[in-house]
Amino acid sequence: MDGLTWIVDEGNNLLWTYILIALLLGLGVYFTVRTRFVQIRLFGEMFRVITEKKDGVDGVSAFQAFTISTASRVGTGNITGVALAIAIGGPGAVFWMWMVALIGMSTAFIESTLAQVYKVKDGDQFRGGPAYYMEKALGNRKLGIIFAILLTLVFGFIFNSVQSNTIAQSFGEVFSIPEWTVGVGLVILTALIIFGGVKRIAHVTQVLVPVMAVLYILVAFYVVIMNISEIPAVFALIVKSAFGLEEAAGGAIGAAIMQGVRRGLFSNEAGMGSVPNAAAAANVSHPAKQGLVQSLGVFFDTIIICSATAFIIILAGVYKTGEQEGILLTQASLNVHVGDWAPYFLAAAIMFFAFSSIIGNYYYGETNIEFINAHTTWLTVYRFGVLAMVMFGSLAQVALVWNMADLFMGIMAVLNLVVIAMLGKTAFKVLKDYTDQRKAGKNPEFYAKNIPGLKNTECWGEHSRD
């Protein structure tokens, strides 16, 4: 186990210190400039397209695709991950989480738009994602298979063990329930949903996601209102700590940046190549619509949900003792604000957040298993593998599970970021096609022939939209 820990730690240091920060921030700025600040310019448009009905009977709606992706995004990263970032990197880590999210909104737009352009029909559903655009746009199926394997390992197995680990830890602390008991319960609940197909997943997530998010935001809003006079000081502390100007209150600038970027990416997944798998499932009239919807998802995840957790923790001040981290730090902080019922509320919130993530993560893996081999035997094997990892995560050590998640997430993100940098020009042209139609007062519809040289667009046709 010590050897595995060393390999994971060294891999993380290499990826996150020298490669990923430069790629995430550099490409985020590049995409922001080339799309003419799409995340700001079309921010209002994002709210309009998310409410549109399906463009036909097949697939899922824009909102259902949004909730599937948000189910995966909004999980332990928003509660446990933020607490870890602040405990290690200080309040300044929150600033860098914001920065990753704001520029990452443009990255999310690019990858989700590409997923829509190159999606495929699968019965009465649509599938797509990085593996699919690697094959269709680059003509490299082998690269697509490598990515599909990585994503399946990361989301179907490792990330789901992270989610179940957090649920088991929280319930064990609050209700004194043995980890194995929590694990068995999660396995049963997960099995009931994942054996029901994508429509059941969509129906479950479109209920769980709004409910859990609204309840959590309301509690955070209450905390902020009760401490409204301190909010300007909190913002000042976050900014000062981000640049190493408030050392007594947090870690050094390097730790703040490192933790902010890591936890920000883990939470909002911009550029990682995961969310495009949900974006491709939507039945919309134009690929840019899902690009906009998933860009909004990054804002919702980090700027809203993660900030809520950050304010709860920083206002409480418990993080300064260094005695707690992760979910226990968030529980202790909320306890300061609302009293003894806080741990019970947070345990319930974790259950909603993390369990919905297990379902969303499972779907990402399913899409990529279908890409590798559509035979139902492989899908069945994958489903039982997911259930096994949910059980494993309930019993595993916290540090190793999170570090493994960081490593595999980093490898997957590097591969996807390099590919979308190569394919970005296609997304820019699709965006222009969309905005031109909107300026003309139309509800944009996409035709492959409008983008010169665009090929292998199975669901849009070479000359007309199917």
N, C-alpha and C positions, 0 to 999 in steps of 0.2 A: 504493500500500500504506500510505503514511503517513496518508492521509485515512481509510482504513478503520480503521486502528489508533486514530485520534482519536475516531471515531464510537463504536467499541466501548468505549473507555475512559470517555468521557463518559456513555454509556448505563449502564455499570456503576456509576459513581459516583452517578448519580441513583437508580437502582433500589435499590442495596444500602445507601446511606447514609440515604435518606429514606423508603423505602417498605417494602422486604421485611423488614427486621429488625423493624419495628413489627408488620407483618402476621403474620409467623411466630411471634414470641413472644406477641403479643397474642391471636391466635386459639388458639394452643397452650394458653395458660392458660385461656381461655374454654372450650374443649372439655374440658380436664382437669376443670374445676369442674363443668360441666354433665353430664359422664358419671360424676361422683363418683369421679374418679381411676381410671378403668377400667384404666389401664396398671399400677396397683398392686393394685387390688382383685381383678382377674381375671388376674393374672400367672400363677398356677398353671394356670388354665383354658386358657391359651394353649398350654401343652405337651400338654394332653389332646387338644385339637381338631386339632392339627397331625398327629396319628397316625391320625385317622379315615380309613376307606376311603371311596371315592366313593359318593355317594348315587344309584346307578344306573350304567348302562354308558357314558353320554355324558360328554364333557368330560374334565377331568383331576382328579386327587385334590388334597386340600388341601395335601399335602406337595409334589406336583409344582408347584402354583401358587406355593408358597413358594420352591421352588428356582429357578423362572423369574424371580421378582422378585428373589431374592437374587443370581442370576447377574448381573442388571443393577446391583443395589446394590453388591455386593462386587466392586470393580474397582480402577482406578488411584486412585480417591479414597481408598481405604484405605491405600495405600502412598505414592503420589506426592503426593496431595492433603494428607495429614497432614503430610508433610515440608514442603510449601510453606507450610502454615499456621504451623508452628513456625518456619520460617526467616524469615517476614515478621512474624508476630504474637507470636513467642515462645512459651514453654511455656503461657502463659495461654490461648492459643487452644484448647488441648485442653479446658479447663474449659467454654468456651462451646460446643464441639462436644458435650460431654456434656449441657449444658442443653438445647440444641436437640433432641437425641435424646430425652431424658426427657419433655419436654412434647410433642415431636413424635409420640410414640407414640400419644397421643390423637388427633392430627390424622390419622395414618395409619389409625387405627380408623375414623374418620368417612368418609374418602374411599373406603376399600375396602368398607365396609358399603354405601355408596350404590351403588358399582359392581355389587355383587351384586344389590341390589334392582332395579336397572334394566337388568340384562344382557339379551342377546337370544340366541336360538338360531340357530346357523349350521351346518346339517348335523348332524353328531354332536358339534359343539363349541359352546362358549358364548363370546360376545364382549361386551365392555363397557368402561366407563371414563368419564372426564369428558365426552367428546364425547357419549356415549350418555345420561348423566344430564342434560346440558344440554338435549338435545332432548326427552327424555321427561318430565323433572320440571319444566323451565322452559318447555317448548314452543318452544325457540329453536334450530332446526337450524342457522341461520347461525352462531350463536356456537359451536355444536359443531364446525362445519367449520373455523372459525378456529383453535380449539384443536387439532383433529386435524392441521391443517397445521403448526402450531407444534411439536407433539409429534413429528411425523414428521421435521421439520427437525432438532430438537434431538437426538432419540435415534437415529433411523435414520442421520442424516448426521453432525452435528457431534460428538456424544458418541462415535460409533464412530471418528471420526478421532482423537479424544483417546486412545481405547484403543489404536489401532494405532500412534499416535505414541509412546506410552510403551513399547510392545513393541519398536518399531524402535530407540528410543534405548537401551533396556536391552541388547538383543542386540548393537547396534553397539559399545557400551562394553565388554561382557564378552567377546564372541566375535569382534569385528572383522568382523561381517557387514554388507555394504552395506545401507542402508535399503531400496533398491528390491528387493533379494532377499527381505528380510523381508516387504515389502509383497505381493509376488507369492505367497509362501507362505500368507500370511493370507487373501488373496483366494480361493485355491483351497480352503482348509479351510472358510472361511465359506460359499462356494457349495455345497459338498457337504451342508451342514446346512440352510441356509435354503430350499433348493429341495425339502426333504423334508417341510415342513409342521410344524404345532404339536406333534404327537406326537413327532416326531424331536427337536425342540427340547427338549421336556420330558424325554425319555429321556437326552439328552446332559447337560443341566444337573443332573439329579438324581444323576448320577455325578460330574461335575466339581466341583460346589459343595461337597459334603461333604468330598471328598478334599483339595481345595486349602485349605479352611478349617482342617481338622484339622491338616494338616502345618504351616501357618503359625503356628497357635496353639501347637503343640508347641514350635516353635523359640522363639517369644516367651516361653513359659512357662519354657524352659530359661534364657533370658537373665535373667528375673526372679528365678528361684531362685538363680542364680549371683551376683546382686546384691541379695539379699533385705534386707540390712541398710540399703540405700540407698533402699528403696521409700518409707518414711515421708517422707524428705526430698524425694523426687520429687513426691509428692502435695502437700506444703507449697509447693514451688516453683510447681506448676501453679496452685494457688489464689491465692497471693500475686501471681503474674504476671497473673492474670486481672483483678485489681483495681488494677494498676499499682503494687504494693507491692514489686516485685522488678525494678526497671528494668534492672539490670545483666545480668539473665538473659534478658530478652526485650523485646518491643516495648511501646509505650505501650498503655494500656487500650483505646483506640479501635481500634488495629490488631489487638489480641487478639480483641476482640468481632467485628470485621469478618471476619477470617480464619476464626474459629471457626464463625460462622454460615454463611459461604459454603461452606467445605469440608465442614461438617456436612451442609448441605442437599445438596450435590453427592454426598456419600457415601450418606446414608440415604434421600434423596428424599422425606421426609415432607412432604406438602402440595403437592408439585410436580405431582401428577396423573399420574404415570407408573405407579406400582405398581398402582393400581386396574385397569389393563388386564390385568395378570396375575391379580389377585384375582378378576376377573369370569369367568375361564376355569374356575374350580373348580366341581365339581358337589358342593355341600354342601346339607344340609337346612335351613340357616338362614343368612341373610346375615351375621349378627354373627360367625359362625365364621371367615369370611375376614377380617373386621375385626380379630379377635383374632390370627389367624395373622400378618397383615401388620404389626400393632403389634409383635409379637415380632421380626419381621424388622428393624425399626429398632433395637431393643435389641441384637440379634446383630451388626448391621453396625457400629454406632458404639461402643457400650459394650464390646464384645468385640474385634472386629477392629481398629478404629481405635486403641483403647487399646493394643493389642499393639504396633502400629507406634510410637505415641508413646513408650512405655516404652523400646523399642529405641533410639530417637533421643536421648531426654533422658538416659538412663543413659550413652550413649557420649560425650556432650558435644561432638561434632564440629560441631553446628549453631552453636556460639558463634563459630566462625571466620568464618562468613558466606561461605565460599568455595564452598559447594555448596548446591544446593536440589533439590527434586523427587526423582526416583528415585535420582540420584547421591548425595544426602545419606543416603537410607535404606541404600543399598549400603555407603557408607563407615562408617555407624554399625554396621551388622551385622557388618562386617569387624572392627571393634574387639572385638566380643564373641566371635565364633566362628572368626575367622581367614580364611585366603585362599579357603576354599570358599564364603564368604558371597555374593559376587557371582553365582556360578553358581546357587546355590539361589534367590536372589532373582529372577534372570532367569527361572528356571523358574516361580516363583510368579507373577511378573508375567504370564507367558504364560497360565497357568491363569486367574488373576483377570480379566485384560483380555479374553482371548478369550471366556470365558463371558459377559462383559458385552456383547461385540459381538453374541452370539447373543440374549441377553435384550433388548437394545436394539432389535434388528431386529424381534423379535416385537411390541413396543409399536407400532412404526411400521406393521407389517402390519395390526394391529387397527384402526388409525385410517385407513389406506388403504381398508379394507373399509367403514368408516363413510362415507367421502366418496363412493366409487364402487366397487361390488362387482365390476366387470368385471375379468376376469383380466389384461387387457392392462396396466391400471394397476399391478397387483401385480407383474407382470414388470418393468415400467419401474422401479418402486421397488427391486426386488431388485438390478438392475444399478446403480442409483444408490448403493445401500449399498456394493456392491463397489468402485465408483469412489472413494467417500469413505474406505474402508479403505485404499486405495492412496494417496490424497492425504495422509491423516494420517501415513502412514509417512515422507513426504518433507517435511512442513510444519514451520514454525518453532514451537517449543514455546509461547512466550508468547502469540502471537496465537490459537492453537488453544484454549488454556485460557480466555482472555478472551472469545472468542466463545461458548464453552460457558457461561460465567457469565451473559452478556447474555441469550441466548435462554432459558436455564433460568429466569432471573429473570422475564422476561415471561410465560412459561408458568405459573410458580408464582403470580404475582399474579392471573391470570385464574382459575385453579382455586381459590385460597384465597377469593376473593370469592364464587364460586359455592357452595362447600361451607359458607360462613358462612350463605348464604341457605337451604340445604337441611339444615342441621344438625338441625333439629327432627325431621325424618323419621328420621334415624339414632338420635337419642335414644330415640324411640318403639320402634324396632326393638331397640335394646339392652335396654330395659325388658321387651319381650316375651320376649326370650331369657332374661334373668335370672329372670323370673317362672316360666318353664317349668323352669329348672334348680332353683329352690327347691322346685318341686313334684316333683322327682325324675325329670323327663322328659329324654329326649334331644330338645332343642328342634327343632321343625319350624315353618316359616314359612308363614303363610296371609295373603294380602294383605288379606282382609276384617278381620283383627285390628287393622289400622291405619286408623282412620277417614279417609276422603278420599284414600287412597293409590290412584293410578291409573297406567296404562301400565306395569304390571309383567308384561311378556310371559311371563316364565319361571315366574312364581309364580301366574299367573291372577288374575282379579279376585275370585274366590270360593274358589279352592283352588289348592294347589301342583301344578304340572304334573309 
